[in-house]
């Protein structure tokens, strides 16, 4: 009961559920890639695709959570490092950066709405181009003030990671890893492991069939021997006569009596064993 309760608690653990979901997702992706490779005769690396998807997920976390916090901290450090030497320029840059950050958040929200609307067949809108120009104007203004004031950049901003670049890098890393492992272990891993496994099974089965092949004449001989043994076992009567005599044979009449008794005993044995059908 305690083990069942522990299993139930573990199954409800979010970490266990997430890990289990990831494992299932990897299996589904690998199966789909293998199916596509067979259907289209392609050589896409399943390991490469999985690593590429994980790289994209990592890029998403980086762009959405790490990058904004890092750049805000970088702006704060640069402000503190320059405010005593260039107080006016530092304050102007700080407010411009905060305004640019707000515009960037709004632009991201509008871009998401734009993509959703463009999913409608026959609908194509562009409502973020103006926000892009507005956002870039902040960058130009900030850089102009920095150049005029002799601003010192103690910590530089980091740029976002493009998802296409992240996927390509992840795919190449995964494909190279698969090839490296196969080379070090001396294995010739196919691009489609399932196909390779089924091929090996087919080859082994064919080898077994060759090793245990039996001709039709051999099979007929074995069948005849088996039939003969069955017939002998169930249809041939075994007659056993036990007769003990203490006779003194002195003439032909005494011998006739012995023969008659032997005949009676054999007949009795036949009748006793004739419960089945005999040939």
Secondary structure, DSSP 4 states (H G I P E B T S, - for coil): -HHHHHHHHHHH-HHHHHHHHHHHHHHHHHHHHHHHHHHHT----HHHHHHHHHHHHHHHHIIIIIHHHHHHHHHHHHHHHHTTTSHHHHHHHHHHHHHHHHHHHHHHHHHHHHHHHHTSTT-----SHHHHHHHHHHHHHHHHHHHHHT---SS---PPPPHHHHHHHHHHHHHHHHHHHHHHTT----SSHHHHHHHHHHHHHHHHHHHT---HHHHHHHHHHHHHHHHHHHHSPP------------SHHHHHHHHHHHHHHHHHHHHHHTTS---
